């Protein structure tokens, strides 16, 4: 069994695609969404999916307690794999120079993994954002930058065997398991639409800076969400596009239409 968990807020632009895609892979009844007091219509979409089987909990804790809330809900499940994702993360499988988005490939890879006290590690593809506004970002973005396990090792995103799970961390990078907790690389891959275009870059980082208290001073006062501080002040000083390109690039080294075509086929 594979159980997905997502802690989200105000993802009206992509949550429907996220739900369609992952319910097609694993079944809606294997998805738990923790709605962090969304106000943009996301909650209405989540509620409409309850009849299809997803579990929704509306949570009002400070965002910095995300890892505690996720850990609490994940810990209730004692069998199968526990997979924490964000709403801008889509699960696929790496296959050479391409990716596979079909149920047989993705679920099949889970089934072939050894079970134990491992921190199972994802590969990752980061979307290259557009400087121009996109009308349908998930369908239009085809360039990505690779962030394989070999590139960032222990900081790669992580999932768990429920029998050995202890906790996840704020970004789902490390976490803890019972026993030795050895990292285990897999071919499972997160396609990460962290930033889709410049408008989204501004919106996301202004919200993040507000959540972590980084909007009042150019001097960094603490380390939580420090990337939001850096980007927020670059935007405020008129250097936003340059900062976005510096961090996310303007071209990719991995081109694919597979995920875009799959998402469109499910609409």
C-alpha positions as CSV (number, residue, x, y, z in Angstrom):
1,X,0.0,0.0,0.0
2,X,1.2,3.5,-0.8
3,X,-0.2,6.4,1.2
4,X,0.3,10.1,0.1
5,X,0.2,13.0,2.4
6,X,0.2,16.7,1.4
7,X,0.3,19.8,3.6
8,X,-0.9,22.6,1.3
9,X,-2.2,26.2,1.3
10,X,-3.9,28.2,-1.5
11,X,-3.0,25.9,-4.5
12,X,-6.1,26.7,-6.5
13,X,-4.1,26.8,-9.8
14,X,-2.8,23.2,-9.6
15,X,-4.6,21.2,-6.9
16,X,-7.2,19.7,-9.3
17,X,-4.3,18.4,-11.5
18,X,-2.5,17.1,-8.5
19,X,-5.5,15.2,-7.3
20,X,-6.4,13.8,-10.7
21,X,-2.9,12.6,-11.3
22,X,-2.1,11.0,-8.0
23,X,-5.6,9.4,-7.6
24,X,-5.0,7.8,-11.1
25,X,-1.8,6.3,-9.8
26,X,-2.8,5.2,-6.3
27,X,-6.5,5.7,-5.8
28,X,-8.2,8.7,-4.2
29,X,-8.7,6.7,-0.9
30,X,-4.9,6.6,-0.5
31,X,-4.5,10.4,-0.4
32,X,-4.6,12.6,2.8
33,X,-4.5,16.3,2.4
34,X,-3.9,18.7,5.3
35,X,-5.4,22.0,4.2
36,X,-3.6,24.9,5.9
37,X,-6.5,27.3,6.1
38,X,-6.7,28.0,2.4
39,X,-8.7,31.0,1.3
40,X,-8.5,31.0,-2.5
41,X,-11.0,28.2,-3.3
42,X,-8.6,25.3,-2.7
43,X,-10.8,24.1,0.2
44,X,-13.9,23.9,-2.0
45,X,-12.0,21.7,-4.5
46,X,-10.8,19.4,-1.7
47,X,-14.2,19.1,-0.2
48,X,-15.6,18.1,-3.6
49,X,-13.1,15.3,-3.7
50,X,-14.1,13.8,-0.4
51,X,-16.9,11.8,-2.1
52,X,-14.2,10.2,-4.3
53,X,-12.3,9.0,-1.3
54,X,-9.6,11.5,-0.3
55,X,-9.2,12.4,3.3
56,X,-9.1,16.1,4.2
57,X,-8.1,17.8,7.4
58,X,-8.2,21.5,7.8
59,X,-5.4,22.6,10.1
60,X,-4.7,26.0,11.7
61,X,-1.3,25.6,13.2
62,X,1.6,27.9,12.3
63,X,3.3,26.9,9.1
64,X,6.6,26.3,10.9
65,X,4.8,23.3,12.6
66,X,4.1,21.6,9.3
67,X,6.5,18.7,10.1
68,X,4.8,18.0,13.4
69,X,1.3,17.9,11.8
70,X,2.5,15.7,8.9
71,X,4.3,13.4,11.3
72,X,1.2,13.0,13.5
73,X,-1.0,12.0,10.6
74,X,1.6,9.8,8.9
75,X,2.2,7.9,12.2
76,X,-1.4,6.7,12.3
77,X,-0.6,4.3,9.4
78,X,1.3,1.2,10.2
79,X,1.6,-0.6,6.9
80,X,2.9,0.2,3.4
81,X,4.9,3.2,2.2
82,X,4.3,6.8,3.6
83,X,5.0,9.4,1.0
84,X,4.9,13.1,2.0
85,X,4.5,15.5,-1.0
86,X,3.8,19.1,-1.6
87,X,1.0,20.2,-4.0
88,X,3.6,21.3,-6.6
89,X,5.3,17.9,-6.6
90,X,4.2,15.1,-9.0
91,X,5.5,11.6,-8.6
92,X,6.9,9.8,-11.7
93,X,9.6,7.3,-12.4
94,X,12.9,8.0,-14.1
95,X,13.6,5.8,-17.0
96,X,16.9,6.7,-18.7
97,X,16.5,10.0,-20.5
98,X,12.8,9.9,-20.1
99,X,10.2,9.6,-17.3
100,X,7.2,7.3,-16.9
101,X,3.9,8.5,-15.5
102,X,1.8,5.3,-15.7
103,X,0.5,3.4,-12.8
104,X,2.2,0.1,-13.7
105,X,5.7,1.7,-13.8
106,X,5.3,3.9,-10.7
107,X,3.5,1.4,-8.4
108,X,5.6,-1.4,-9.8
109,X,8.8,0.3,-8.7
110,X,7.4,0.7,-5.1
111,X,6.5,-3.0,-5.1
112,X,10.1,-4.0,-6.0
113,X,11.8,-2.0,-3.2
114,X,13.3,-3.8,-0.2
115,X,11.4,-3.1,3.0
116,X,13.1,-2.0,6.1
117,X,14.4,1.0,8.2
118,X,15.4,3.0,5.2
119,X,15.1,6.7,4.3
120,X,14.0,6.0,0.7
121,X,15.3,8.8,-1.6
122,X,13.6,10.4,-4.6
123,X,15.3,11.7,-7.7
124,X,14.1,15.2,-8.7
125,X,13.3,17.4,-11.7
126,X,12.8,21.1,-11.1
127,X,10.7,23.1,-13.5
128,X,12.5,25.9,-15.3
129,X,10.2,29.0,-14.9
130,X,9.1,31.4,-17.6
131,X,9.8,35.1,-17.3
132,X,6.5,35.7,-19.1
133,X,3.1,34.8,-17.6
134,X,1.9,31.3,-18.6
135,X,-1.7,30.5,-19.1
136,X,-1.4,26.8,-18.3
137,X,1.9,26.2,-16.6
138,X,1.7,22.5,-16.1
139,X,0.9,21.9,-19.7
140,X,3.4,24.5,-21.1
141,X,6.5,23.7,-19.0
142,X,8.7,21.1,-20.7
143,X,12.2,22.1,-19.5
144,X,13.5,20.9,-16.2
145,X,16.8,20.9,-14.4
146,X,18.0,17.6,-12.9
147,X,18.6,17.2,-9.2
148,X,19.4,13.6,-8.9
149,X,20.2,11.8,-5.7
150,X,23.9,11.9,-6.6
151,X,23.7,15.7,-6.6
152,X,22.3,16.3,-3.1
153,X,22.5,12.9,-1.3
154,X,21.0,13.1,2.1
155,X,19.0,16.3,1.3
156,X,17.1,14.5,-1.4
157,X,13.3,14.2,-0.7
158,X,12.4,11.2,1.4
159,X,9.6,8.6,1.9
160,X,9.3,5.8,4.4
161,X,8.3,2.3,5.3
162,X,5.4,2.8,7.8
163,X,6.7,0.1,10.2
164,X,9.9,2.1,10.8
165,X,8.7,5.7,10.4
166,X,9.5,8.1,13.3
167,X,9.1,11.6,11.8
168,X,9.5,13.8,8.8
169,X,11.1,17.2,8.7
170,X,9.8,20.6,7.5
171,X,10.9,20.1,3.8
172,X,10.5,16.3,3.8
173,X,14.3,16.0,3.2
174,X,15.6,14.0,6.1
175,X,13.3,12.7,8.7
176,X,14.0,9.8,11.0
177,X,13.3,6.0,11.1
178,X,13.9,3.3,13.7
179,X,17.2,1.5,13.4
180,X,20.1,2.6,11.4
181,X,18.2,4.7,8.9
182,X,20.4,4.1,5.9
183,X,19.6,6.2,2.7
184,X,18.2,4.0,-0.1
185,X,18.2,5.6,-3.6
186,X,15.2,4.8,-5.8
187,X,14.3,5.6,-9.4
188,X,11.1,7.3,-8.2
189,X,11.2,10.9,-9.1
190,X,9.5,14.1,-8.0
191,X,8.7,16.6,-10.8
192,X,8.8,19.8,-8.9
193,X,6.9,22.9,-10.1
194,X,8.3,25.1,-7.4
195,X,8.1,28.2,-9.5
196,X,6.2,28.3,-12.8
197,X,6.6,31.9,-14.0
198,X,7.6,35.3,-12.6
199,X,4.1,36.1,-11.4
200,X,4.1,32.9,-9.4
201,X,7.6,33.6,-8.1
202,X,6.4,37.0,-6.7
203,X,3.2,35.6,-5.2
204,X,4.9,32.5,-3.6
205,X,7.8,34.4,-2.1
206,X,5.8,37.3,-0.8
207,X,3.5,34.8,1.0
208,X,6.5,32.7,2.3
209,X,8.3,35.8,3.6
210,X,5.2,36.8,5.4
211,X,4.7,33.4,7.0
212,X,8.3,33.3,8.3
213,X,8.4,36.9,9.4
214,X,10.9,38.2,6.8
215,X,9.1,41.2,5.5
216,X,10.1,43.8,8.1
217,X,13.9,43.9,7.8
218,X,16.5,43.3,5.1
219,X,18.6,41.7,7.9
220,X,18.0,38.0,8.3
221,X,16.8,37.4,11.9
222,X,16.6,33.6,11.8
223,X,17.3,30.7,9.5
224,X,13.8,29.3,8.9
225,X,12.6,30.0,5.4
226,X,15.7,32.1,4.7
227,X,15.3,31.6,0.9
228,X,12.0,33.5,1.1
229,X,13.8,36.4,2.8
230,X,16.5,36.4,0.0
231,X,13.9,36.4,-2.8
232,X,11.4,38.7,-1.2
233,X,14.0,41.5,-0.8
234,X,15.3,41.0,-4.3
235,X,11.7,41.5,-5.5
236,X,11.3,44.6,-3.4
237,X,14.5,46.0,-4.8
238,X,13.6,45.4,-8.4
239,X,15.9,42.4,-8.9
240,X,13.3,39.7,-8.8
241,X,13.6,38.4,-12.4
242,X,17.4,38.3,-12.1
243,X,17.1,36.4,-8.8
244,X,14.6,33.9,-10.2
245,X,16.9,33.2,-13.2
246,X,19.9,32.9,-10.9
247,X,18.2,30.3,-8.7
248,X,16.1,28.5,-11.2
249,X,17.8,29.0,-14.5
250,X,16.4,30.0,-17.9
251,X,17.0,26.7,-19.6
252,X,17.0,23.1,-18.6
253,X,19.1,20.0,-19.2
254,X,16.1,17.6,-19.2
255,X,13.3,18.1,-21.7
256,X,10.1,16.1,-21.6
257,X,6.5,16.4,-22.5
258,X,5.5,13.2,-20.8
259,X,4.1,14.8,-17.6
260,X,2.4,17.6,-19.5
261,X,0.6,15.2,-21.8
262,X,-0.4,12.9,-19.0
263,X,-1.9,15.8,-17.0
264,X,-3.8,17.0,-20.0
265,X,-5.2,13.5,-20.7
266,X,-6.7,13.3,-17.2
267,X,-8.6,16.6,-17.5
